[in-house]
């Protein structure tokens, strides 16, 4: 009986140690998206400017930067200049799309008129595209390669350095 | 309204609207709201949860079952979106552990109770088996404790148990957010990029540092491998020699020097570097040797790194920024002042002879141990304009850390007529009008009569 108890105790310890060993090595800050490495969810969304439909399919064959944002979000406003400048330089070899998330179209338009828009912006009625992309909050940006595979997701405002790294990933992975 | 909507949506699946609503609520209660993460989609008032619930309703109406709908959301958000972890993989442990623990605990209690009843109190002795059991348990618990301590130690910052374990990159990014001009942080980042072969990023960081501190040995050393990759081997060697002139013991510079020599096929020189460094850092031989062998294998396989002729290729590389001109020196404080470490010091440059008005350049320093080095130049220019040749330099210890307000008693030191490019200035901050200024390069300086204003 003593041996049974000892064996059970040791087994429990081994299980606990194995759990700790796998858990303690992880970085709990890392938020991975299950979409990375998979096909980007397709979308067909009306353009903010004229209501014309923009689809993911129509952007194929080029890396796509899909940025979820709103004019009321301070961090989105902060990163807008960087994205706009990058789009101005890289379009059309890289396609940029801004998805307006939970914002009044007139507010979004007013902001873009004041600050410029070098790439198309689309509306997301009912947040369907945001949910399909697993959005938690904004800004969130997805980098999709020319085959339509999500190569990276960035949560929070982008900086120039990270943008360069992601773009290289999106351009080079196909 | 909702019922009407449900009736419309229910079309294909043929479910009554009330059933759809009930199923929607049940399934929404199993989904975590991505915005208020402690609440379910059914309970959360957030707009995202409302959108998710509408989507659940659509899927129910289309006839999808609970598992299909949960998987649908899992594809976007991951397993995290399920409030109840599914029975797979490591999750089994979460479900089984409490049951197992209860079972084992119960057995132990029953066993101990039976023993206690069976053995008369007077004859109870401790058998040697029990002693062994006790010793083993103690060792196991101690081992487990040690294991957890070592693991948490490795994770650094003592924050392992709170789950706050940022990566090295995150730590550096965070440090830069707090202090964007910290050159050491930029250099650490450059080093990190080099290790990951992100040469353009490493180049950008070293350029940032060199614009502010043109002779920084680490920046020079870290830019060398980038230059080598650009086909500028001779420039890389020049940078490394400059770096070693500044800091002859900078191991990184020696290592890159060895690698540049090796990668351009000059193994004799690479060997000389190894011999050189092992003279004063013998322990580095076991680091340098394997690297040299690796470089040797690479050259044998792919040939030496080609070198451009310095003309056509060079034009394609990023143009070096114009050399930033600075005023540098050492700031000392009168011992009677007792300036606390962490106090704010503003260093400003104005045109010579102008004791007031907006400064041309300003820099904020944090007081540490005196004497402390300072450097201010066109990189700190307020409007990005070039600085005039003759300047008035002022260092002021600020009592409230706000550059706009100026305390009457703020200890100050000034130097008027300083030449742009002067780098041997010595200033001593004092309270009151008598600021001591000296220049060991012999520039003409005047002690400022109104330094304490």
Interface residues (C-beta under 8 A of the other chain):
Chain A: X1 X2 X5 X6 X8 X9 X10 X12 X13 X15 X16 X17 X19 X20 X21 X22 X24 X25 X27 X28 X29 X30 X32 X33 X34 X35 X38 X41 X102 X126 X127 X128 X130 X131 X132 X133 X134 X135 X136 X137 X161 X164 X165
Chain B: X34 X35 X47 X48 X51 X52 X54 X55 X73 X74 X75 X76 X77 X78 X90 X93 X100 X104 X108 X111 X129 X133 X136 X137 X140 X144 X147 X148 X151 X152 X155 X160 X163 X164 X165 X166 X167 X170 X198 X200 X201 X204
